[in-house]
């Protein structure tokens, strides 16, 4: 893993931790509140009777936790760039797009306007078709995303809330073409396998709509859905930094779904 990927992951972890701390701090806003006095006759004129209750909400003032992100890829462009050598498959297909799962963490704070950070990533392996006429036997595609989360609570109901938001930040693709290793150690040194690794940075903006519901004071769930764009302003690079012009994934239209388990309140 390159230094740039380590930096992206560290940035996402830091932003998520800041958002989580802010969210847990905002839990203090849920306090005991007094209702109007009950219509009971006091025992003496100086006595007053109050009833106190805990104000609860099915929406969040902040929190954080794990996330599961389903990226809906159109893999035809990637396969065409690799001359059709791969059997590209996702976890399942939705419409004409393969769903590839990524995971990560997040944190945010705020009652009506929420702000925080997140980080997510994953790698996927694809086999090479038999008779493809290439020395490679496997291709691996990886992605790392790290950035900011900002959203506005649009509606609040008894069951929960509806929000409009945006995930934005920096990411990096990794593409590896691998030839399987065969033979013992000496044979490996005499005839080393072919191995190519390319990386490409990009910026992304993923607007979304989310629904949320807090089950308890400290636990709830958010489900997101949206579509955004990744845009690379740089070439692919070899591990030594040498640029490789052209290639796939320069611009990607990226529908996505996301499930977030929120610990907070």
C-alpha positions, 0 to 999 in steps of 0.5 A, spaced: 500 500 500 502 506 497 503 512 502 498 516 498 493 510 500 495 510 507 494 518 508 487 517 505 485 512 510 488 516 516 485 522 514 478 519 513 479 515 520 481 522 523 475 526 520 470 520 523 473 520 530 472 528 530 465 527 528 464 521 533 467 525 538 462 531 536 456 527 536 457 524 543 458 531 546 451 533 543 448 527 546 448 532 552 443 536 549 437 531 550 435 533 557 430 532 562 424 538 560 418 540 565 411 540 562 406 544 565 403 543 572 398 538 572 391 540 574 392 537 581 390 541 587 396 542 592 396 540 599 398 547 601 397 554 597 405 554 597 406 547 594 406 546 586 406 539 582 411 538 576 411 532 572 418 531 568 419 527 562 425 525 558 425 528 551 426 523 546 427 523 538 428 518 532 433 522 529 440 523 531 444 529 534 450 526 532 454 519 533 458 514 528 460 507 527 461 502 521 458 503 514 457 498 508 457 501 502 454 498 495 458 501 489 454 500 483 459 499 477 459 499 470 465 495 469 464 495 461 469 500 460 474 497 465 474 491 461 474 494 454 481 497 457 483 491 459 481 488 452 476 484 454 480 479 458 476 479 465 470 475 467 467 481 471 462 480 476 460 483 483 456 481 489 450 481 485 447 485 479 442 491 479 440 493 473 446 493 468 451 495 474 455 490 478 454 491 486 461 491 489 461 492 497 466 497 501 466 498 508 469 503 513 467 508 519 464 515 519 462 520 525 458 526 525 455 531 529 449 536 529 441 536 530 439 539 524 445 541 520 450 535 520 457 535 519 463 530 520 467 525 516 468 518 513 473 513 510 471 507 506 475 502 501 475 495 499 479 491 493 476 486 488 479 480 484 477 478 477 479 472 474 482 472 467 478 468 461 481 462 459 484 463 452 485 470 453 492 470 450 495 474 456 500 472 461 496 475 467 491 470 471 488 475 475 486 482 476 485 486 482 481 493 483 481 497 489 479 503 491 479 508 498 475 514 499 476 519 505 472 525 506 467 530 509 460 528 510 455 534 510 447 533 511 441 537 512 435 534 516 429 536 511 423 532 515 422 529 522 416 524 523 415 520 529 418 514 525 425 518 524 427 523 519 429 524 512 435 528 510 439 531 504 447 530 504 453 530 500 459 525 501 465 529 498 473 528 498 479 525 495 480 517 493 484 513 489 484 507 484 489 501 484 489 496 479 493 490 479 495 485 474 498 479 476 501 472 474 500 466 478 506 464 482 508 457 480 514 452 482 519 453 488 523 458 490 529 457 486 524 457 480 521 463 482 527 467 482 529 464 475 523 466 472 519 471 476 512 472 475 509 478 471 506 483 476 503 490 474 500 495 479 497 502 477 494 507 481 490 513 480 488 519 484 481 522 484 476 527 487 469 525 488 462 528 490 456 523 492 450 527 493 445 523 497 438 522 500 437 518 507 432 516 512 434 514 519 431 512 525 434 511 532 432 505 536 434 507 543 438 513 546 444 510 543 443 506 537 440 507 530 440 506 523 441 510 517 440 508 510 443 512 504 442 512 496 445 517 491 449 518 485 455 522 484 461 523 480 469 521 481 474 525 477 481 524 476 485 530 474 492 526 473 494 520 470 495 513 472 502 512 476 507 506 477 509 505 484 515 509 482 511 515 480 512 514 473 506 516 469 502 512 465 497 516 460 490 514 458 487 508 461 480 507 464 476 510 470 478 517 468 471 519 470 466 515 473 458 516 474 457 512 481 450 510 483 451 508 491 447 505 497 450 505 504 447 503 510 450 506 517 449 503 524 449 509 528 452 509 535 450 516 539 444 519 539 
